[in-house]
């Protein structure tokens, strides 16, 4: 894995429940999901996908922590809407942790390219995530996700487009391999 994050950064990342991401990663493999703003169709699609897989992630011995840019009330509203019970999350309104994980601001084509429009229709209309013009965070911020074990990144998915959809089943297989060590 090319990207290394210092334990100091992981220690500073505190969940709404007061635990550090570093502490949590020493207990079990941790899927750290950096969301786009909650007004984003693809953010809501990710919440929908992870809601369906939450139990499987836990059954495989992993844990799930979200990183978002919004206020507590908005985040809880979206987590509840997508049936994510008692989720762990880190609030990062200035996108400091996004930057630490090399998640950059999107270019025009990453944010508004043809792929984004096609996938946006699928995610919003066909999958029922709706259309929202309300921006609840930095609309240029790119998302990503990282599997962290014992303070080390063992797998990452860095979006090349906001419309990219991670293969969560592949990520779940990495959780299984982390547990079999």
LINSUL-V202693 format. One record per residue. N is the residue number from 0. PHI is phi in whole degrees, -180 to 180 (NA if undefined). PSI is psi in degrees with one decimal (999 if undefined). D_CENTER is the distance of its C-alpha to the mean C-alpha in Angstrom with 1 decimal. Layout:
((N,PHI,PSI,D_CENTER) (N,PHI,PSI,D_CENTER))
//
This chain:
((0,NA,126.0,18.3) (1,-74,-39.5,19.1) (2,-83,127.0,16.7) (3,-119,133.2,17.8) (4,-113,133.9,16.4) (5,-70,149.9,19.1) (6,-60,-27.4,19.4) (7,-62,-42.6,20.3) (8,-66,-45.9,16.9) (9,-65,-31.5,15.2) (10,-71,-37.0,18.0) (11,-69,-25.3,17.6) (12,-76,101.3,14.0) (13,-107,132.7,15.1) (14,-76,169.9,13.5) (15,-60,-19.8,15.3) (16,-95,0.7,17.5) (17,94,-6.0,18.6) (18,-80,147.2,17.4) (19,-87,151.5,16.3) (20,-62,-35.0,13.5) (21,-60,-50.1,16.5) (22,-57,-46.6,18.4) (23,-62,-38.0,15.8) (24,-70,-19.5,15.4) (25,-83,-18.2,19.2) (26,-84,-39.7,19.4) (27,-164,160.0,17.3) (28,-56,135.7,14.7) (29,-119,124.0,11.3) (30,-92,108.8,8.0) (31,-100,112.0,5.9) (32,-109,113.4,2.0) (33,-89,112.7,3.3) (34,-87,156.1,4.3) (35,-79,-175.6,7.9) (36,-66,151.1,10.7) (37,-66,-16.0,11.5) (38,-77,-9.3,14.5) (39,-81,131.6,12.8) (40,-56,-42.0,13.7) (41,-74,-26.9,10.8) (42,-65,-45.9,8.3) (43,-67,-34.4,10.7) (44,-65,-41.4,11.1) (45,-61,-42.2,7.5) (46,-62,-40.7,8.4) (47,-62,-47.4,11.8) (48,-61,-47.8,11.0) (49,-71,-28.5,9.1) (50,-62,-41.3,12.0) (51,-69,-27.9,14.4) (52,-101,-5.7,13.2) (53,-52,-49.0,12.7) (54,-64,-39.1,16.4) (55,-66,-38.0,16.5) (56,-60,-46.5,13.8) (57,-66,-42.6,16.0) (58,-61,-32.9,19.2) (59,-82,1.1,18.3) (60,94,9.7,18.1) (61,-99,175.2,14.4) (62,-136,160.9,12.3) (63,-128,129.0,8.8) (64,-133,131.0,7.5) (65,-99,148.6,5.1) (66,-119,128.2,6.1) (67,-139,168.7,7.9) (68,-106,2.2,11.2) (69,-99,-179.1,13.3) (70,-82,164.3,16.0) (71,-58,-45.6,16.1) (72,-63,-44.2,18.0) (73,-64,-45.7,15.9) (74,-59,-48.4,12.7) (75,-62,-36.0,14.9) (76,-61,-45.7,16.4) (77,-71,-40.4,13.4) (78,-62,-41.2,12.3) (79,-67,-43.2,16.0) (80,-57,-36.8,16.4) (81,-97,18.5,14.0) (82,57,38.0,15.8) (83,-97,96.6,13.1) (84,-75,129.1,15.8) (85,46,52.3,15.6) (86,-71,152.3,11.9) (87,-92,137.5,11.3) (88,-151,155.2,9.6) (89,-117,128.4,10.4) (90,-89,128.9,11.9) (91,-141,68.7,12.2) (92,-63,-26.2,14.4) (93,-95,2.0,16.0) (94,61,28.7,12.9) (95,-64,-44.4,14.8) (96,-71,-34.2,12.0) (97,-56,-45.9,10.4) (98,-64,-40.9,14.0) (99,-59,-31.7,14.5) (100,-94,15.5,11.9) (101,58,32.4,13.8) (102,-91,111.4,11.3) (103,-91,176.7,14.2) (104,-79,141.7,15.5) (105,-76,150.7,16.0) (106,-85,172.3,19.5) (107,-56,-47.7,21.4) (108,-69,-32.3,21.1) (109,-67,-32.3,17.3) (110,-93,-34.9,17.0) (111,-130,13.7,20.2) (112,-68,173.6,21.5) (113,-56,-45.7,23.1) (114,-57,-39.7,20.2) (115,-63,-42.9,18.1) (116,-66,-43.5,21.0) (117,-65,-50.6,21.7) (118,-67,-32.3,18.1) (119,-62,-40.8,17.9) (120,-62,-46.0,21.1) (121,-61,-49.9,19.8) (122,-69,-36.8,16.6) (123,-86,-49.8,18.4) (124,-88,-55.5,21.9) (125,-71,-33.5,22.0) (126,-99,1.0,19.0) (127,77,22.8,19.8) (128,-89,-2.1,16.8) (129,70,174.2,19.4) (130,-114,135.9,19.9) (131,-136,131.1,19.1) (132,-99,-8.1,20.7) (133,-79,119.2,19.6) (134,-92,124.2,17.2) (135,-118,58.8,15.4) (136,145,-167.9,14.2) (137,-79,109.5,14.7) (138,-67,-12.1,15.2) (139,-96,-10.3,15.4) (140,-72,129.9,12.2) (141,-85,147.7,10.4) (142,-92,179.1,6.7) (143,-180,168.9,5.9) (144,-145,152.6,5.1) (145,-140,137.3,8.1) (146,-97,122.2,10.5) (147,-120,128.8,12.6) (148,-131,125.7,16.1) (149,51,41.9,18.8) (150,78,7.5,17.3) (151,-121,141.5,16.9) (152,-79,121.5,14.3) (153,-108,-12.7,15.5) (154,-159,145.1,13.2) (155,-144,153.6,10.9) (156,-131,111.4,9.8) (157,-106,119.4,10.4) (158,-66,132.4,10.8) (159,-90,-20.7,14.5) (160,-143,152.1,14.4) (161,-64,-19.5,12.1) (162,-85,-6.5,13.6) (163,-62,141.5,12.5) (164,-123,113.7,11.3) (165,-61,150.2,10.1) (166,-87,90.9,12.8) (167,-65,-30.2,11.3) (168,-67,-36.5,14.9) (169,-64,-41.5,15.3) (170,-64,-39.9,12.5) (171,-61,-33.7,14.2) (172,-67,-31.0,17.4) (173,-71,-31.9,16.2) (174,-66,-43.0,15.5) (175,-60,-44.2,19.1) (176,-68,-34.3,20.5) (177,-64,-36.7,19.2) (178,-75,-22.1,20.9) (179,-87,0.0,24.1) (180,-73,999,24.8))
//
